[in-house]
Amino acid sequence: MTDSASKKRDPLLGAAVLKLSLRLANESEAPAYRFVYEGVLRDTGLTEADVDAYIEKNTEHVLKVVRGKERGEI
C-alpha cells in the first residue's frame, strides 16, 4: 500500500471539492453534476447541508484543494 493510499480519506472534503469545483465551472445545474453529486452524497451518507456547512467553515482550504495549490486527502 502506498503512503497516499494508507492516509485516511475525508469524504466531506471530497464532496466539498466536487461541489465547489463544479460551481466554479458553472456546471452546478447540469444533469450530470446532479447525478454524480447526489450519488456521492448517498454513498457517503452526507447531506447537502453537511457539505455546505463544511464549505462555509473551510472555504479557503477547499478552494486551495480545488485549485491544486494544496493537497487534500479526498
PDB file of N, CA, C and O in Angstrom:
ATOM      1  N   MET A   1       0.860  -1.180   0.000  1.00  0.00           N
ATOM      2  CA  MET A   1       0.000   0.000   0.000  1.00  0.00           C
ATOM      3  C   MET A   1       0.900   1.235   0.000  1.00  0.00           C
ATOM      4  O   MET A   1       1.857   1.308   0.771  1.00  0.00           O
ATOM      5  N   THR A   2       0.597   2.192  -0.852  1.00  0.00           N
ATOM      6  CA  THR A   2       1.395   3.411  -0.923  1.00  0.00           C
ATOM      7  C   THR A   2       1.056   4.334   0.228  1.00  0.00           C
ATOM      8  O   THR A   2       0.028   4.173   0.886  1.00  0.00           O
ATOM      9  N   ASP A   3       1.928   5.306   0.468  1.00  0.00           N
ATOM     10  CA  ASP A   3       1.682   6.256   1.544  1.00  0.00           C
ATOM     11  C   ASP A   3       0.363   6.986   1.355  1.00  0.00           C
ATOM     12  O   ASP A   3      -0.403   7.152   2.304  1.00  0.00           O
ATOM     13  N   SER A   4       0.097   7.423   0.119  1.00  0.00           N
ATOM     14  CA  SER A   4      -1.142   8.167  -0.108  1.00  0.00           C
ATOM     15  C   SER A   4      -2.371   7.292   0.055  1.00  0.00           C
ATOM     16  O   SER A   4      -3.416   7.772   0.493  1.00  0.00           O
ATOM     17  N   ALA A   5      -2.263   6.021  -0.289  1.00  0.00           N
ATOM     18  CA  ALA A   5      -3.413   5.121  -0.140  1.00  0.00           C
ATOM     19  C   ALA A   5      -3.663   4.776   1.321  1.00  0.00           C
ATOM     20  O   ALA A   5      -4.788   4.462   1.708  1.00  0.00           O
ATOM     21  N   SER A   6      -2.616   4.835   2.126  1.00  0.00           N
ATOM     22  CA  SER A   6      -2.799   4.481   3.530  1.00  0.00           C
ATOM     23  C   SER A   6      -3.334   5.640   4.364  1.00  0.00           C
ATOM     24  O   SER A   6      -3.780   5.428   5.492  1.00  0.00           O
ATOM     25  N   LYS A   7      -3.298   6.851   3.835  1.00  0.00           N
ATOM     26  CA  LYS A   7      -3.822   8.003   4.571  1.00  0.00           C
ATOM     27  C   LYS A   7      -5.337   7.959   4.575  1.00  0.00           C
ATOM     28  O   LYS A   7      -5.966   7.479   3.632  1.00  0.00           O
ATOM     29  N   LYS A   8      -5.906   8.465   5.644  1.00  0.00           N
ATOM     30  CA  LYS A   8      -7.360   8.485   5.775  1.00  0.00           C
ATOM     31  C   LYS A   8      -7.953   9.481   4.782  1.00  0.00           C
ATOM     32  O   LYS A   8      -7.484  10.613   4.662  1.00  0.00           O
ATOM     33  N   ARG A   9      -8.950   9.059   4.103  1.00  0.00           N
ATOM     34  CA  ARG A   9      -9.633   9.927   3.135  1.00  0.00           C
ATOM     35  C   ARG A   9     -10.790  10.625   3.842  1.00  0.00           C
ATOM     36  O   ARG A   9     -11.414  10.070   4.746  1.00  0.00           O
ATOM     37  N   ASP A  10     -11.057  11.837   3.415  1.00  0.00           N
ATOM     38  CA  ASP A  10     -12.111  12.636   4.020  1.00  0.00           C
ATOM     39  C   ASP A  10     -13.252  12.800   3.020  1.00  0.00           C
ATOM     40  O   ASP A  10     -13.157  13.627   2.113  1.00  0.00           O
ATOM     41  N   PRO A  11     -14.331  12.025   3.171  1.00  0.00           N
ATOM     42  CA  PRO A  11     -15.435  12.114   2.210  1.00  0.00           C
ATOM     43  C   PRO A  11     -16.104  13.488   2.203  1.00  0.00           C
ATOM     44  O   PRO A  11     -16.624  13.918   1.174  1.00  0.00           O
ATOM     45  N   LEU A  12     -16.093  14.170   3.330  1.00  0.00           N
ATOM     46  CA  LEU A  12     -16.691  15.502   3.381  1.00  0.00           C
ATOM     47  C   LEU A  12     -15.873  16.483   2.537  1.00  0.00           C
ATOM     48  O   LEU A  12     -16.435  17.293   1.800  1.00  0.00           O
ATOM     49  N   LEU A  13     -14.560  16.409   2.648  1.00  0.00           N
ATOM     50  CA  LEU A  13     -13.709  17.259   1.811  1.00  0.00           C
ATOM     51  C   LEU A  13     -13.906  16.910   0.342  1.00  0.00           C
ATOM     52  O   LEU A  13     -13.992  17.806  -0.498  1.00  0.00           O
ATOM     53  N   GLY A  14     -13.977  15.638   0.023  1.00  0.00           N
ATOM     54  CA  GLY A  14     -14.185  15.226  -1.362  1.00  0.00           C
ATOM     55  C   GLY A  14     -15.482  15.769  -1.941  1.00  0.00           C
ATOM     56  O   GLY A  14     -15.502  16.266  -3.068  1.00  0.00           O
ATOM     57  N   ALA A  15     -16.553  15.676  -1.183  1.00  0.00           N
ATOM     58  CA  ALA A  15     -17.846  16.199  -1.644  1.00  0.00           C
ATOM     59  C   ALA A  15     -17.797  17.714  -1.783  1.00  0.00           C
ATOM     60  O   ALA A  15     -18.372  18.273  -2.716  1.00  0.00           O
ATOM     61  N   ALA A  16     -17.110  18.381  -0.855  1.00  0.00           N
ATOM     62  CA  ALA A  16     -16.997  19.840  -0.911  1.00  0.00           C
ATOM     63  C   ALA A  16     -16.189  20.277  -2.126  1.00  0.00           C
ATOM     64  O   ALA A  16     -16.543  21.248  -2.795  1.00  0.00           O
ATOM     65  N   VAL A  17     -15.103  19.560  -2.412  1.00  0.00           N
ATOM     66  CA  VAL A  17     -14.278  19.884  -3.579  1.00  0.00           C
ATOM     67  C   VAL A  17     -15.076  19.671  -4.863  1.00  0.00           C
ATOM     68  O   VAL A  17     -15.024  20.500  -5.772  1.00  0.00           O
ATOM     69  N   LEU A  18     -15.806  18.579  -4.938  1.00  0.00           N
ATOM     70  CA  LEU A  18     -16.633  18.318  -6.114  1.00  0.00           C
ATOM     71  C   LEU A  18     -17.656  19.431  -6.307  1.00  0.00           C
ATOM     72  O   LEU A  18     -17.780  19.983  -7.401  1.00  0.00           O
ATOM     73  N   LYS A  19     -18.382  19.759  -5.250  1.00  0.00           N
ATOM     74  CA  LYS A  19     -19.424  20.778  -5.359  1.00  0.00           C
ATOM     75  C   LYS A  19     -18.845  22.132  -5.747  1.00  0.00           C
ATOM     76  O   LYS A  19     -19.354  22.796  -6.650  1.00  0.00           O
ATOM     77  N   LEU A  20     -17.784  22.537  -5.066  1.00  0.00           N
ATOM     78  CA  LEU A  20     -17.216  23.855  -5.327  1.00  0.00           C
ATOM     79  C   LEU A  20     -16.562  23.927  -6.702  1.00  0.00           C
ATOM     80  O   LEU A  20     -16.683  24.943  -7.385  1.00  0.00           O
ATOM     81  N   SER A  21     -15.876  22.872  -7.117  1.00  0.00           N
ATOM     82  CA  SER A  21     -15.233  22.910  -8.430  1.00  0.00           C
ATOM     83  C   SER A  21     -16.263  22.978  -9.552  1.00  0.00           C
ATOM     84  O   SER A  21     -16.062  23.686 -10.539  1.00  0.00           O
ATOM     85  N   LEU A  22     -17.354  22.252  -9.405  1.00  0.00           N
ATOM     86  CA  LEU A  22     -18.397  22.315 -10.433  1.00  0.00           C
ATOM     87  C   LEU A  22     -19.145  23.646 -10.399  1.00  0.00           C
ATOM     88  O   LEU A  22     -19.567  24.157 -11.436  1.00  0.00           O
ATOM     89  N   ARG A  23     -19.302  24.196  -9.214  1.00  0.00           N
ATOM     90  CA  ARG A  23     -19.935  25.512  -9.094  1.00  0.00           C
ATOM     91  C   ARG A  23     -19.069  26.576  -9.772  1.00  0.00           C
ATOM     92  O   ARG A  23     -19.581  27.438 -10.486  1.00  0.00           O
ATOM     93  N   LEU A  24     -17.760  26.511  -9.543  1.00  0.00           N
ATOM     94  CA  LEU A  24     -16.843  27.480 -10.148  1.00  0.00           C
ATOM     95  C   LEU A  24     -16.791  27.345 -11.667  1.00  0.00           C
ATOM     96  O   LEU A  24     -16.534  28.322 -12.371  1.00  0.00           O
ATOM     97  N   ALA A  25     -17.035  26.142 -12.169  1.00  0.00           N
ATOM     98  CA  ALA A  25     -17.051  25.908 -13.611  1.00  0.00           C
ATOM     99  C   ALA A  25     -18.437  26.147 -14.211  1.00  0.00           C
ATOM    100  O   ALA A  25     -18.672  25.848 -15.382  1.00  0.00           O
ATOM    101  N   ASN A  26     -19.341  26.681 -13.414  1.00  0.00           N
ATOM    102  CA  ASN A  26     -20.722  26.941 -13.838  1.00  0.00           C
ATOM    103  C   ASN A  26     -21.431  25.687 -14.340  1.00  0.00           C
ATOM    104  O   ASN A  26     -22.239  25.751 -15.266  1.00  0.00           O
ATOM    105  N   GLU A  27     -21.127  24.562 -13.731  1.00  0.00           N
ATOM    106  CA  GLU A  27     -21.737  23.282 -14.096  1.00  0.00           C
ATOM    107  C   GLU A  27     -22.675  22.761 -13.019  1.00  0.00           C
ATOM    108  O   GLU A  27     -23.148  21.629 -13.111  1.00  0.00           O
ATOM    109  N   SER A  28     -22.953  23.572 -11.996  1.00  0.00           N
ATOM    110  CA  SER A  28     -23.711  23.067 -10.854  1.00  0.00           C
ATOM    111  C   SER A  28     -25.171  22.734 -11.162  1.00  0.00           C
ATOM    112  O   SER A  28     -25.827  22.063 -10.366  1.00  0.00           O
ATOM    113  N   GLU A  29     -25.679  23.184 -12.283  1.00  0.00           N
ATOM    114  CA  GLU A  29     -27.067  22.861 -12.639  1.00  0.00           C
ATOM    115  C   GLU A  29     -27.159  21.804 -13.730  1.00  0.00           C
ATOM    116  O   GLU A  29     -28.258  21.415 -14.128  1.00  0.00           O
ATOM    117  N   ALA A  30     -26.029  21.343 -14.210  1.00  0.00           N
ATOM    118  CA  ALA A  30     -26.024  20.321 -15.261  1.00  0.00           C
ATOM    119  C   ALA A  30     -26.553  18.993 -14.716  1.00  0.00           C
ATOM    120  O   ALA A  30     -26.262  18.634 -13.575  1.00  0.00           O
ATOM    121  N   PRO A  31     -27.318  18.271 -15.514  1.00  0.00           N
ATOM    122  CA  PRO A  31     -27.857  16.982 -15.050  1.00  0.00           C
ATOM    123  C   PRO A  31     -26.771  16.006 -14.602  1.00  0.00           C
ATOM    124  O   PRO A  31     -26.963  15.276 -13.629  1.00  0.00           O
ATOM    125  N   ALA A  32     -25.656  15.984 -15.285  1.00  0.00           N
ATOM    126  CA  ALA A  32     -24.574  15.069 -14.897  1.00  0.00           C
ATOM    127  C   ALA A  32     -24.037  15.440 -13.525  1.00  0.00           C
ATOM    128  O   ALA A  32     -23.723  14.563 -12.721  1.00  0.00           O
ATOM    129  N   TYR A  33     -23.930  16.721 -13.258  1.00  0.00           N
ATOM    130  CA  TYR A  33     -23.466  17.173 -11.936  1.00  0.00           C
ATOM    131  C   TYR A  33     -24.402  16.669 -10.857  1.00  0.00           C
ATOM    132  O   TYR A  33     -23.957  16.088  -9.867  1.00  0.00           O
ATOM    133  N   ARG A  34     -25.691  16.886 -11.039  1.00  0.00           N
ATOM    134  CA  ARG A  34     -26.663  16.464 -10.022  1.00  0.00           C
ATOM    135  C   ARG A  34     -26.574  14.954  -9.811  1.00  0.00           C
ATOM    136  O   ARG A  34     -26.630  14.484  -8.674  1.00  0.00           O
ATOM    137  N   PHE A  35     -26.437  14.197 -10.889  1.00  0.00           N
ATOM    138  CA  PHE A  35     -26.364  12.745 -10.793  1.00  0.00           C
ATOM    139  C   PHE A  35     -25.135  12.308  -9.998  1.00  0.00           C
ATOM    140  O   PHE A  35     -25.237  11.495  -9.079  1.00  0.00           O
ATOM    141  N   VAL A  36     -23.976  12.854 -10.357  1.00  0.00           N
ATOM    142  CA  VAL A  36     -22.727  12.472  -9.685  1.00  0.00           C
ATOM    143  C   VAL A  36     -22.721  12.977  -8.245  1.00  0.00           C
ATOM    144  O   VAL A  36     -22.412  12.221  -7.323  1.00  0.00           O
ATOM    145  N   TYR A  37     -23.058  14.240  -8.050  1.00  0.00           N
ATOM    146  CA  TYR A  37     -23.014  14.831  -6.707  1.00  0.00           C
ATOM    147  C   TYR A  37     -24.001  14.139  -5.764  1.00  0.00           C
ATOM    148  O   TYR A  37     -23.654  13.828  -4.625  1.00  0.00           O
ATOM    149  N   GLU A  38     -25.204  13.902  -6.223  1.00  0.00           N
ATOM    150  CA  GLU A  38     -26.191  13.216  -5.380  1.00  0.00           C
ATOM    151  C   GLU A  38     -25.764  11.775  -5.088  1.00  0.00           C
ATOM    152  O   GLU A  38     -26.055  11.248  -4.015  1.00  0.00           O
ATOM    153  N   GLY A  39     -25.079  11.142  -6.037  1.00  0.00           N
ATOM    154  CA  GLY A  39     -24.544   9.808  -5.798  1.00  0.00           C
ATOM    155  C   GLY A  39     -23.463   9.813  -4.725  1.00  0.00           C
ATOM    156  O   GLY A  39     -23.402   8.913  -3.887  1.00  0.00           O
ATOM    157  N   VAL A  40     -22.610  10.836  -4.758  1.00  0.00           N
ATOM    158  CA  VAL A  40     -21.571  10.972  -3.733  1.00  0.00           C
ATOM    159  C   VAL A  40     -22.218  11.161  -2.363  1.00  0.00           C
ATOM    160  O   VAL A  40     -21.801  10.537  -1.387  1.00  0.00           O
ATOM    161  N   LEU A  41     -23.219  12.006  -2.290  1.00  0.00           N
ATOM    162  CA  LEU A  41     -23.907  12.221  -1.012  1.00  0.00           C
ATOM    163  C   LEU A  41     -24.518  10.922  -0.504  1.00  0.00           C
ATOM    164  O   LEU A  41     -24.376  10.573   0.668  1.00  0.00           O
ATOM    165  N   ARG A  42     -25.186  10.225  -1.379  1.00  0.00           N
ATOM    166  CA  ARG A  42     -25.840   8.963  -0.997  1.00  0.00           C
ATOM    167  C   ARG A  42     -24.802   7.934  -0.537  1.00  0.00           C
ATOM    168  O   ARG A  42     -24.975   7.290   0.498  1.00  0.00           O
ATOM    169  N   ASP A  43     -23.731   7.786  -1.308  1.00  0.00           N
ATOM    170  CA  ASP A  43     -22.714   6.783  -0.999  1.00  0.00           C
ATOM    171  C   ASP A  43     -21.959   7.072   0.297  1.00  0.00           C
ATOM    172  O   ASP A  43     -21.498   6.148   0.967  1.00  0.00           O
ATOM    173  N   THR A  44     -21.831   8.343   0.649  1.00  0.00           N
ATOM    174  CA  THR A  44     -21.084   8.713   1.849  1.00  0.00           C
ATOM    175  C   THR A  44     -21.977   8.958   3.053  1.00  0.00           C
ATOM    176  O   THR A  44     -21.487   9.093   4.174  1.00  0.00           O
ATOM    177  N   GLY A  45     -23.286   9.016   2.827  1.00  0.00           N
ATOM    178  CA  GLY A  45     -24.213   9.274   3.929  1.00  0.00           C
ATOM    179  C   GLY A  45     -24.237  10.735   4.360  1.00  0.00           C
ATOM    180  O   GLY A  45     -24.702  11.062   5.451  1.00  0.00           O
ATOM    181  N   LEU A  46     -23.732  11.610   3.493  1.00  0.00           N
ATOM    182  CA  LEU A  46     -23.716  13.043   3.797  1.00  0.00           C
ATOM    183  C   LEU A  46     -24.970  13.707   3.255  1.00  0.00           C
ATOM    184  O   LEU A  46     -25.645  13.169   2.378  1.00  0.00           O
ATOM    185  N   THR A  47     -25.272  14.882   3.787  1.00  0.00           N
ATOM    186  CA  THR A  47     -26.359  15.696   3.245  1.00  0.00           C
ATOM    187  C   THR A  47     -25.760  16.933   2.591  1.00  0.00           C
ATOM    188  O   THR A  47     -24.611  17.296   2.846  1.00  0.00           O
ATOM    189  N   GLU A  48     -26.542  17.561   1.759  1.00  0.00           N
ATOM    190  CA  GLU A  48     -26.067  18.796   1.126  1.00  0.00           C
ATOM    191  C   GLU A  48     -25.797  19.855   2.188  1.00  0.00           C
ATOM    192  O   GLU A  48     -24.877  20.661   2.039  1.00  0.00           O
ATOM    193  N   ALA A  49     -26.583  19.862   3.250  1.00  0.00           N
ATOM    194  CA  ALA A  49     -26.367  20.802   4.358  1.00  0.00           C
ATOM    195  C   ALA A  49     -25.011  20.550   5.021  1.00  0.00           C
ATOM    196  O   ALA A  49     -24.325  21.496   5.408  1.00  0.00           O
ATOM    197  N   ASP A  50     -24.623  19.275   5.155  1.00  0.00           N
ATOM    198  CA  ASP A  50     -23.306  18.940   5.708  1.00  0.00           C
ATOM    199  C   ASP A  50     -22.202  19.552   4.851  1.00  0.00           C
ATOM    200  O   ASP A  50     -21.270  20.169   5.366  1.00  0.00           O
ATOM    201  N   VAL A  51     -22.320  19.372   3.547  1.00  0.00           N
ATOM    202  CA  VAL A  51     -21.303  19.853   2.613  1.00  0.00           C
ATOM    203  C   VAL A  51     -21.270  21.385   2.609  1.00  0.00           C
ATOM    204  O   VAL A  51     -20.194  21.983   2.638  1.00  0.00           O
ATOM    205  N   ASP A  52     -22.435  22.012   2.573  1.00  0.00           N
ATOM    206  CA  ASP A  52     -22.484  23.475   2.578  1.00  0.00           C
ATOM    207  C   ASP A  52     -21.865  24.049   3.850  1.00  0.00           C
ATOM    208  O   ASP A  52     -21.137  25.040   3.794  1.00  0.00           O
ATOM    209  N   ALA A  53     -22.152  23.431   4.996  1.00  0.00           N
ATOM    210  CA  ALA A  53     -21.573  23.896   6.265  1.00  0.00           C
ATOM    211  C   ALA A  53     -20.056  23.723   6.253  1.00  0.00           C
ATOM    212  O   ALA A  53     -19.329  24.589   6.740  1.00  0.00           O
ATOM    213  N   TYR A  54     -19.576  22.608   5.701  1.00  0.00           N
ATOM    214  CA  TYR A  54     -18.138  22.364   5.623  1.00  0.00           C
ATOM    215  C   TYR A  54     -17.473  23.410   4.728  1.00  0.00           C
ATOM    216  O   TYR A  54     -16.425  23.952   5.080  1.00  0.00           O
ATOM    217  N   ILE A  55     -18.076  23.692   3.582  1.00  0.00           N
ATOM    218  CA  ILE A  55     -17.521  24.707   2.673  1.00  0.00           C
ATOM    219  C   ILE A  55     -17.482  26.059   3.365  1.00  0.00           C
ATOM    220  O   ILE A  55     -16.482  26.773   3.282  1.00  0.00           O
ATOM    221  N   GLU A  56     -18.564  26.414   4.048  1.00  0.00           N
ATOM    222  CA  GLU A  56     -18.622  27.707   4.727  1.00  0.00           C
ATOM    223  C   GLU A  56     -17.530  27.826   5.784  1.00  0.00           C
ATOM    224  O   GLU A  56     -16.908  28.879   5.925  1.00  0.00           O
ATOM    225  N   LYS A  57     -17.301  26.759   6.516  1.00  0.00           N
ATOM    226  CA  LYS A  57     -16.328  26.777   7.604  1.00  0.00           C
ATOM    227  C   LYS A  57     -14.881  26.655   7.105  1.00  0.00           C
ATOM    228  O   LYS A  57     -13.957  27.126   7.767  1.00  0.00           O
ATOM    229  N   ASN A  58     -14.685  26.026   5.944  1.00  0.00           N
ATOM    230  CA  ASN A  58     -13.343  25.725   5.432  1.00  0.00           C
ATOM    231  C   ASN A  58     -13.129  26.221   4.006  1.00  0.00           C
ATOM    232  O   ASN A  58     -12.429  25.575   3.227  1.00  0.00           O
ATOM    233  N   THR A  59     -13.711  27.341   3.661  1.00  0.00           N
ATOM    234  CA  THR A  59     -13.683  27.830   2.282  1.00  0.00           C
ATOM    235  C   THR A  59     -12.278  27.919   1.710  1.00  0.00           C
ATOM    236  O   THR A  59     -12.027  27.432   0.608  1.00  0.00           O
ATOM    237  N   GLU A  60     -11.366  28.531   2.437  1.00  0.00           N
ATOM    238  CA  GLU A  60     -10.007  28.722   1.915  1.00  0.00           C
ATOM    239  C   GLU A  60      -9.322  27.393   1.622  1.00  0.00           C
ATOM    240  O   GLU A  60      -8.693  27.238   0.575  1.00  0.00           O
ATOM    241  N   HIS A  61      -9.438  26.443   2.526  1.00  0.00           N
ATOM    242  CA  HIS A  61      -8.805  25.141   2.315  1.00  0.00           C
ATOM    243  C   HIS A  61      -9.418  24.438   1.099  1.00  0.00           C
ATOM    244  O   HIS A  61      -8.693  23.905   0.259  1.00  0.00           O
ATOM    245  N   VAL A  62     -10.740  24.436   1.006  1.00  0.00           N
ATOM    246  CA  VAL A  62     -11.409  23.768  -0.112  1.00  0.00           C
ATOM    247  C   VAL A  62     -11.011  24.436  -1.425  1.00  0.00           C
ATOM    248  O   VAL A  62     -10.742  23.743  -2.406  1.00  0.00           O
ATOM    249  N   LEU A  63     -10.967  25.757  -1.465  1.00  0.00           N
ATOM    250  CA  LEU A  63     -10.555  26.466  -2.682  1.00  0.00           C
ATOM    251  C   LEU A  63      -9.120  26.118  -3.068  1.00  0.00           C
ATOM    252  O   LEU A  63      -8.824  25.946  -4.250  1.00  0.00           O
ATOM    253  N   LYS A  64      -8.237  26.012  -2.095  1.00  0.00           N
ATOM    254  CA  LYS A  64      -6.850  25.649  -2.395  1.00  0.00           C
ATOM    255  C   LYS A  64      -6.766  24.252  -2.987  1.00  0.00           C
ATOM    256  O   LYS A  64      -5.996  24.016  -3.918  1.00  0.00           O
ATOM    257  N   VAL A  65      -7.553  23.324  -2.452  1.00  0.00           N
ATOM    258  CA  VAL A  65      -7.558  21.968  -2.997  1.00  0.00           C
ATOM    259  C   VAL A  65      -8.122  21.975  -4.409  1.00  0.00           C
ATOM    260  O   VAL A  65      -7.573  21.323  -5.297  1.00  0.00           O
ATOM    261  N   VAL A  66      -9.213  22.706  -4.628  1.00  0.00           N
ATOM    262  CA  VAL A  66      -9.823  22.799  -5.952  1.00  0.00           C
ATOM    263  C   VAL A  66      -8.817  23.339  -6.959  1.00  0.00           C
ATOM    264  O   VAL A  66      -8.733  22.849  -8.085  1.00  0.00           O
ATOM    265  N   ARG A  67      -8.066  24.334  -6.558  1.00  0.00           N
ATOM    266  CA  ARG A  67      -7.108  24.983  -7.471  1.00  0.00           C
ATOM    267  C   ARG A  67      -5.780  24.226  -7.551  1.00  0.00           C
ATOM    268  O   ARG A  67      -4.888  24.609  -8.307  1.00  0.00           O
ATOM    269  N   GLY A  68      -5.654  23.152  -6.772  1.00  0.00           N
ATOM    270  CA  GLY A  68      -4.452  22.353  -6.818  1.00  0.00           C
ATOM    271  C   GLY A  68      -3.269  22.953  -6.080  1.00  0.00           C
ATOM    272  O   GLY A  68      -2.136  22.504  -6.251  1.00  0.00           O
ATOM    273  N   LYS A  69      -3.522  23.958  -5.265  1.00  0.00           N
ATOM    274  CA  LYS A  69      -2.435  24.621  -4.539  1.00  0.00           C
ATOM    275  C   LYS A  69      -2.189  23.990  -3.183  1.00  0.00           C
ATOM    276  O   LYS A  69      -1.207  24.303  -2.511  1.00  0.00           O
ATOM    277  N   GLU A  70      -3.062  23.122  -2.794  1.00  0.00           N
ATOM    278  CA  GLU A  70      -2.890  22.439  -1.518  1.00  0.00           C
ATOM    279  C   GLU A  70      -3.415  21.029  -1.699  1.00  0.00           C
ATOM    280  O   GLU A  70      -4.440  20.805  -2.343  1.00  0.00           O
ATOM    281  N   ARG A  71      -2.720  20.118  -1.139  1.00  0.00           N
ATOM    282  CA  ARG A  71      -3.134  18.732  -1.267  1.00  0.00           C
ATOM    283  C   ARG A  71      -4.132  18.392  -0.189  1.00  0.00           C
ATOM    284  O   ARG A  71      -3.928  18.704   0.984  1.00  0.00           O
ATOM    285  N   GLY A  72      -5.181  17.769  -0.579  1.00  0.00           N
ATOM    286  CA  GLY A  72      -6.177  17.324   0.395  1.00  0.00           C
ATOM    287  C   GLY A  72      -6.352  15.831   0.277  1.00  0.00           C
ATOM    288  O   GLY A  72      -6.178  15.266  -0.803  1.00  0.00           O
ATOM    289  N   GLU A  73      -6.683  15.207   1.339  1.00  0.00           N
ATOM    290  CA  GLU A  73      -6.958  13.770   1.302  1.00  0.00           C
ATOM    291  C   GLU A  73      -8.421  13.569   0.991  1.00  0.00           C
ATOM    292  O   GLU A  73      -9.269  13.556   1.882  1.00  0.00           O
ATOM    293  N   ILE A  74      -8.699  13.415  -0.269  1.00  0.00           N
ATOM    294  CA  ILE A  74     -10.083  13.300  -0.730  1.00  0.00           C
ATOM    295  C   ILE A  74     -10.449  11.844  -0.885  1.00  0.00           C
ATOM    296  O   ILE A  74     -11.576  11.527  -1.266  1.00  0.00           O
TER     297      ILE A  74
END
